[in-house]
Amino acid sequence: MNRFEDLLEKDGRLVYKIKGRSMKPMLRENRDLVIVEVPSARLQKDDVALYKRGEQYVLHRVIAVGDGFYRIRGDNTYSLEHVSDEQILGVLTGFTRRGRNHAVTESGYRFYVRFWNFIYPLRFVWFHIKRGLKAVAEKLGIAPFLKKLLRRG
């Protein structure tokens, strides 16, 4: 099986079906295709980087750019990673969702990125509220009821 970095070196681009849920709601596991290309320059804030963490390939958004590193987080995650320039393999240039191709330069995509980052503090608080409620519900033995209630909202 070819490694992503080998395919990027050979072809300059890589197209693959997304795995994992860390980039929801933008990318859906086992459904959406992503197009990743070798970056022509350092990545910028809001770019989506393909990098390697150990033996695992990760596709997450750049939140901040530092000197020789990036702060990166998945759209559906709440912790930052410190990723060095050397770990970066590629950058997302497009994706296919529901049979439609999208470029990261499209205005709809750019709006999504700005909006999703803008509401991050609300999502962060809601995530921690849900985590706390889950812990209390498990101690009280009402976790199944609360799980159903939270799914409705």
C-alpha positions in Angstrom: 0.0 0.0 0.0 1.3 3.4 -0.9 2.0 6.0 1.8 0.3 9.4 1.4 3.7 11.1 1.3 4.9 8.8 -1.5 1.8 9.6 -3.5 2.1 13.3 -2.9 5.8 13.2 -4.0 4.9 11.2 -7.1 1.8 13.0 -8.3 1.8 16.3 -6.3 -1.8 15.6 -5.2 -3.8 13.0 -3.4 -7.5 12.2 -3.5 -8.9 9.9 -0.8 -12.1 9.2 1.2 -12.1 10.8 4.6 -11.8 8.7 7.7 -12.7 9.9 11.2 -15.1 12.5 12.6 -12.8 15.3 13.6 -13.6 17.5 10.6 -17.4 17.3 10.9 -19.7 18.9 9.8 -17.6 19.9 6.8 -16.3 16.4 6.0 -18.2 13.2 6.6 -16.5 9.9 7.4 -16.5 7.2 4.6 -18.5 9.5 2.4 -16.6 12.6 1.3 -13.5 12.8 -0.8 -10.7 15.3 -0.2 -8.1 16.7 -2.6 -4.8 17.4 -0.9 -1.8 18.9 -2.7 1.8 19.6 -1.9 1.8 23.2 -0.4 3.6 25.8 -2.5 4.3 27.9 0.5 3.9 27.9 4.3 0.3 27.3 5.3 -2.0 30.2 6.5 -4.6 30.4 9.2 -7.7 28.5 8.2 -5.9 26.2 5.8 -6.6 22.5 6.3 -3.3 20.6 6.7 -2.5 17.0 6.1 0.2 15.9 8.6 1.5 12.9 10.2 1.2 12.1 13.9 3.3 9.1 14.6 2.0 6.6 12.0 -1.4 8.3 11.7 -2.4 10.7 9.0 -4.4 13.7 10.3 -6.4 16.4 8.4 -7.1 19.4 10.6 -7.4 23.2 10.4 -4.7 25.6 11.0 -5.8 27.9 13.9 -2.5 29.9 14.3 0.8 30.1 12.5 4.0 30.4 14.5 7.7 30.5 13.6 8.3 26.9 12.3 5.1 25.5 13.7 1.3 25.6 13.5 -1.5 25.4 16.1 -4.0 22.9 14.6 -7.4 21.6 15.6 -10.1 19.6 13.9 -13.4 21.3 13.2 -15.1 18.9 15.6 -12.5 18.8 18.3 -11.6 21.0 21.3 -7.9 20.6 21.8 -5.1 22.2 19.9 -2.0 20.4 18.6 1.4 21.9 18.0 2.6 20.7 14.6 6.0 21.5 13.1 6.6 22.5 9.5 8.4 19.1 9.0 5.2 17.2 9.9 3.1 18.9 7.2 2.6 16.8 4.1 -0.1 18.7 2.2 -2.9 21.2 2.2 -6.6 20.7 1.3 -7.4 22.3 -2.0 -10.9 20.8 -2.5 -13.4 18.2 -1.6 -16.4 16.3 -3.0 -19.5 16.3 -0.9 -22.8 14.8 -2.0 -21.4 14.4 -5.5 -20.5 18.1 -5.8 -16.9 19.3 -6.1 -15.9 22.3 -3.9 -12.7 24.3 -3.9 -11.4 25.9 -0.8 -11.4 29.3 -2.7 -15.3 29.3 -3.0 -17.1 32.0 -1.1 -19.5 29.4 0.5 -16.5 27.5 1.9 -14.8 30.7 3.1 -18.1 31.7 4.9 -18.3 28.3 6.6 -14.8 28.6 7.9 -15.3 32.1 9.3 -18.7 31.2 10.8 -17.5 27.9 12.3 -14.4 29.6 13.9 -16.6 32.5 15.1 -19.0 30.2 17.0 -16.1 28.1 18.4 -16.5 29.6 22.0 -20.2 28.6 22.0 -19.4 25.1 20.8 -16.6 24.7 23.3 -18.9 25.7 26.2 -21.7 23.4 25.0 -19.2 20.5 24.7 -18.2 20.9 28.3 -21.8 21.3 29.5 -22.7 18.1 27.8 -19.7 16.3 29.2 -20.6 17.5 32.7 -24.2 16.5 32.3 -23.2 13.1 31.1 -20.9 12.5 34.1 -23.7 13.5 36.5 -26.3 11.4 34.6 -24.1 8.3 34.8 -23.7 8.8 38.6 -27.4 9.2 38.9 -28.2 6.3 36.6 -30.2 8.4 34.1 -27.6 8.4 31.3 -29.9 6.7 28.7 -32.7 9.2 29.3 -30.3 12.2 29.0 -28.7 10.8 25.9 -32.0 10.6 24.2 -32.9 14.1 25.3 -29.7 15.6 24.0 -30.0 13.9 20.6 -33.3 15.6 20.1 -31.8 19.1 20.6 
